[in-house]
């Protein structure tokens, strides 16, 4: 694997991983917009990423998919995908050539996540991890505690006659939070961009709570009646992830 202006490149296999410039073939670790861009002639990803990629990059993209543990050989390089535990379809990309194994993790998570397969350690000779939050100063509260705090906050706001608004990524974070919400508290409203990603999750067999759509793509209320009352609203952040 070598760095290029288009991103990480495997010269022997002639493919890029999560490229950010024009290339012939791309292997995509997951659907977030900083990893999946419309820059390749051909794409390879996990099958559960198919709906996300076709929604975000276009239904007409040339896309091949693999199951976890399934392999495909590209110019002598055996490519296998393994769960990364980040979001639906997120994959570590294992590349083997002449007995030498390199693993690129993409974004990965090791805490409990009910919306995707858990991270699976993969033996290798060279390990290339994403490390956005790798510094020791990043210490996160246990997710179960965070979920309880969100539900408690939502319930308190309801009792005060207030609606609750939460900002998060439309892909991955939104579904993870939805899965943890106590749906007995009040109705849940999501932005159209979150609703699109919810459809991808549900089509892949991930059960999510029933939601209402509160805004269209122009930011206008799509269902004014649904915005009234003591609802919980999930809105995407300014970053298109």
Secondary structure by P-SEA (a helix, b strand, c coil): ccccccccccccccccccccccccbbbbcccccccccccccbbbbcccaaaaaaaaaccccbbbbbcccbbbbcccbbbbbbbccccccccbbbbbcccbbbbbbcccccccccccccbbbbbbcbbbbbccccccccccccaaaaaaaaaaaaaaaaaacbbbbbbcccccaaaaaaaacccccbbbbbcaaaaaaaaaaaaacccccbbbbccccccccccccccccbbbbbbbccccc
